[in-house]
């Protein structure tokens, strides 16, 4: 029996969270594909984080939206109810 481990690719994507999205956007976490890079930016746009962080995050988010790579955040038009 061999003592070498075999590494298989996972059949699913890692869930996106704030830390991972910022890391991919800033480049200290490597993205596995261009799709994951854009998914990270879309996460930052949808959560509003892109507009709460340093200025270049908002500018880059707006540029990606203008170029059609990402979509603008949707706003909730439903009134709050208890």
For each residue, the residues with C-beta under 8 A, 3 or more apart:
1:
2:
3:
4:
5:
6:
7:
8:
9:
10: 13 14
11:
12:
13: 10 36
14: 10 20
15:
16: 20 21 39 40 43
17: 20 21
18: 21 22 43 47 49
19: 22 23
20: 14 16 17 23 24 29 40
21: 16 17 18 24 25 40 41 43 44 49
22: 18 19 25 26 44 49 53
23: 19 20 26 27 28 29
24: 20 21 27 29 30 31 36 37 40
25: 21 22 37 40 41 44 57 60
26: 22 23
27: 23 24
28: 23
29: 20 23 24
30: 24
31: 24 34 36 37 40
32: 36
33: 36 37
34: 31 37 38
35: 38 39
36: 13 24 31 32 33 39 40
37: 24 25 31 33 34 40 41
38: 34 35 41 42 64 69 70
39: 16 35 36 42 43
40: 16 20 21 24 25 31 36 37 43 44
41: 21 25 37 38 44 45 50 60 61 64 69 70
42: 38 39 45 46 70 71
43: 16 18 21 39 40 46 47 49
44: 21 22 25 40 41 47 49 50 53 57 61
45: 41 42 48 50 61 64 65 70 71 72 73
46: 42 43 73 74
47: 18 43 44 50
48: 45 51 52 73
49: 18 21 22 43 44 52 53 57
50: 41 44 45 47 53 57 58 60 61
51: 48 57 58 61
52: 48 49
53: 22 44 49 50 57 58
54: 57
55: 58 59
56: 59 60
57: 25 44 49 50 51 53 54 60 61
58: 50 51 53 55 61 62
59: 55 56 62 63
60: 25 41 50 56 57 63 64
61: 41 44 45 50 51 57 58 64 65 70
62: 58 59 65 66
63: 59 60 66 67
64: 38 41 45 60 61 67 69 70
65: 45 61 62 68 69 70 71 72
66: 62 63
67: 63 64
68: 65
69: 38 41 64 65
70: 38 41 42 45 61 64 65
71: 42 45 65
72: 45 65
73: 45 46 48
74: 46
75:
76:
77:
78:
79:
80:
81:
82:
